[in-house]
Amino acid sequence: MTFNDFGFDSQLMEGIEALGFETPTEIQAQAIPLVLKGNDLLACAQTGTGKTAAFLLPIIQKITEQKHDGFIKALIIVPTRELAMQIDQMMEGISYFTSVSSIAVYGGSDGSLFTREKQALSSGADVVISTPGRLKVHLGMEHVRVEKLEFLVLDEADRMLDMGFYDDIVKILSYLPEKRQNLMFSATMPSKIRELALKTLRHPSEINIAISRPAEKIKQEAYVVYDNQKIPLVKLLLKEKQYRSILVFCSTKQSVKDLNRELKRAGFNAEEFHSELEQRNREKVLLDFKNRKLNILVATDIMSRGIDVEDIDLVLNYDVPHDGEDYVHRIGRTARAESDGEACTFINEKEQGKFQRIEKLLGSPVFKAHVPKILGDTPAYTERSHDRRNGRRKFFQKGKKKPARQGGGGKKFIKP
Ligand code: AMP
């Protein structure tokens, strides 16, 4: 599945491209068609799965199909100001080339801030992102024009209930028009969430994005390198550690072929495994690997599911896998049954954002091992909010202006 399959407007597609999103994540693939169809949604998904874009994209698409009339169309309620800011940033990036406007309202104790929020809310943004307490106050004072509201999103609903926002949410619901589309996202589904879902959602479609976790006994580590250090590092590690059975994953057929050629040239007992290989050859390579006649198998992701070999000593991710599920799946090839195993991942500069997303999903950072000095300096491993930064850079390069809102308004990035 690609983003083209959703039939998005070309300006929205430009935003997606500028953020560097190539393929929809699992939750996006499942949720976007349902939201576009108009269904209510109850989604069990954690941060890191791409859930924010799963609700922002179809909502922006639906708003771009309408004329702007100065009324709020979507309300996104979140537990914390940090999350409100994060969603607002993604909103800015995704909607940059469209004419959809947004504001984030997350309050604070400063009185002048409240006045600015009030002004911003009255000026009629299409999408409002807010924390429950602050929103309840503004709704109570009638600053928020919700009579034509079409979408309500409750994000991280379980966290909002943990923080004691249940009553505020119920109060907020009482201000909203009855006819609207409701989307609820939660990392867990305790009974209180089901209760809130019953109150809020109408015949919801349900999605459950289960995140598996790697087995505890797998020793995981990662090397932060420049791209041209990857091949020398593989050779060094393989020489140093003397494993019997090593599975190396690459993201493309070409890198499988290149790496295998290099390893063979350096005298390693390696073979390649990818979809171009004839069935007969595939079977022979796999059999040799199982029987330990072959030490190193260099394979593409696609083929990883067909490799059922016990007792692999090391899984080496030559490229960072596409997402957390792929990572867990790849490294799960080691430490099968009773044995322990090791998994190591090479991260080049471009892949840092992707790996940080995986770490977020795993719930903890993976240990970064020391790259041997002989390979020279290595890049720093730095926090990437890659959507905003990459997106922005591209926006500036393109030098495009945001199009004016059809039918009036058009005010963008109104900040409280
Ligand atoms: P979220 O679960 O919404 O917090 O998203 C986690 C991270 O995944 C954010 O850094 C997003 O920018 C990134 N992300 C979301 N969707 C995609 C995608 N389709 N491709 C690549 N990265 C994505």
Boltz pocket constraint, residues with backbone or C-beta under 6 A from the ligand:
constraints:
  - pocket:
      binder: B
      contacts: [[A, 20], [A, 21], [A, 22], [A, 23], [A, 24], [A, 25], [A, 28], [A, 46], [A, 47], [A, 48], [A, 49], [A, 50], [A, 51], [A, 52], [A, 53], [A, 357], [A, 384], [A, 386], [A, 387]]
      max_distance: 6.0
